[in-house]
Amino acid sequence: MEVGRNFCRSWRAFFGRLGDQFGLDCSNPTHIWILQTLFLDDINNDCDSFVREWNVHPISGRDTNDMSPQVCSQGSIHLSTHLTKLV
């Protein structure tokens, strides 16, 4: 899925490194609050950028191997809901 390959992977790796190197605990509400405060705007901006790029790419044809996209976008993500899936 394009969203995972092009958008979520980098954030997942980043949060994984925070956990491995600095003890990020996604079950700790204080850690979640800090992440939301520091990174939610950047994550939402990345998501919006992905959506804009995705919405202008061709749906079918030679460049897409005649395959339609298999992604559903909500526009923005809410870190508290999705962080545990990313880490």
C-alpha positions as a Python dict, from the first residue, in 0.01 Angstrom:
ca = {
    (1, 'M'): (0, 0, 0),
    (2, 'E'): (140, 338, -102),
    (3, 'V'): (53, 511, 225),
    (4, 'G'): (267, 266, 420),
    (5, 'R'): (553, 272, 174),
    (6, 'N'): (558, 647, 113),
    (7, 'F'): (432, 803, 433),
    (8, 'C'): (410, 588, 744),
    (9, 'R'): (740, 403, 711),
    (10, 'S'): (958, 703, 792),
    (11, 'W'): (751, 803, 1094),
    (12, 'R'): (741, 445, 1217),
    (13, 'A'): (1120, 420, 1189),
    (14, 'F'): (1162, 753, 1365),
    (15, 'F'): (940, 656, 1658),
    (16, 'G'): (1108, 315, 1671),
    (17, 'R'): (1447, 486, 1708),
    (18, 'L'): (1305, 708, 1982),
    (19, 'G'): (1195, 395, 2164),
    (20, 'D'): (1522, 207, 2112),
    (21, 'Q'): (1761, 492, 2183),
    (22, 'F'): (1572, 715, 2424),
    (23, 'G'): (1314, 495, 2596),
    (24, 'L'): (996, 618, 2428),
    (25, 'D'): (707, 428, 2586),
    (26, 'C'): (392, 452, 2375),
    (27, 'S'): (184, 324, 2667),
    (28, 'N'): (290, 623, 2879),
    (29, 'P'): (34, 906, 2841),
    (30, 'T'): (302, 1167, 2913),
    (31, 'H'): (515, 1037, 2625),
    (32, 'I'): (212, 1046, 2396),
    (33, 'W'): (138, 1404, 2499),
    (34, 'I'): (499, 1508, 2432),
    (35, 'L'): (493, 1341, 2089),
    (36, 'Q'): (167, 1511, 2002),
    (37, 'T'): (304, 1847, 2110),
    (38, 'L'): (630, 1807, 1919),
    (39, 'F'): (533, 1615, 1604),
    (40, 'L'): (159, 1618, 1533),
    (41, 'D'): (174, 1926, 1308),
    (42, 'D'): (466, 1776, 1112),
    (43, 'I'): (287, 1442, 1073),
    (44, 'N'): (-30, 1613, 955),
    (45, 'N'): (171, 1828, 712),
    (46, 'D'): (340, 1515, 573),
    (47, 'C'): (1, 1348, 542),
    (48, 'D'): (-147, 1648, 361),
    (49, 'S'): (152, 1655, 126),
    (50, 'F'): (110, 1284, 51),
    (51, 'V'): (-260, 1335, -22),
    (52, 'R'): (-189, 1625, -259),
    (53, 'E'): (72, 1422, -448),
    (54, 'W'): (-147, 1112, -451),
    (55, 'N'): (-446, 1302, -587),
    (56, 'V'): (-257, 1413, -898),
    (57, 'H'): (-96, 1082, -994),
    (58, 'P'): (-248, 878, -1278),
    (59, 'I'): (-496, 606, -1182),
    (60, 'S'): (-420, 375, -1471),
    (61, 'G'): (-199, 354, -1773),
    (62, 'R'): (152, 259, -1871),
    (63, 'D'): (313, 435, -1571),
    (64, 'T'): (95, 249, -1319),
    (65, 'N'): (103, -99, -1477),
    (66, 'D'): (-272, -47, -1540),
    (67, 'M'): (-343, -87, -1168),
    (68, 'S'): (-568, 149, -977),
    (69, 'P'): (-449, 280, -639),
    (70, 'Q'): (-537, 83, -330),
    (71, 'V'): (-536, 355, -65),
    (72, 'C'): (-791, 530, 147),
    (73, 'S'): (-692, 865, 297),
    (74, 'Q'): (-844, 1054, 584),
    (75, 'G'): (-639, 1366, 517),
    (76, 'S'): (-483, 1390, 861),
    (77, 'I'): (-395, 1142, 1130),
    (78, 'H'): (-437, 1178, 1500),
    (79, 'L'): (-118, 1071, 1671),
    (80, 'S'): (-277, 940, 1988),
    (81, 'T'): (-493, 699, 1788),
    (82, 'H'): (-223, 574, 1551),
    (83, 'L'): (102, 594, 1745),
    (84, 'T'): (83, 240, 1876),
    (85, 'K'): (42, 116, 1518),
    (86, 'L'): (350, 312, 1410),
    (87, 'V'): (579, 201, 1693),
}
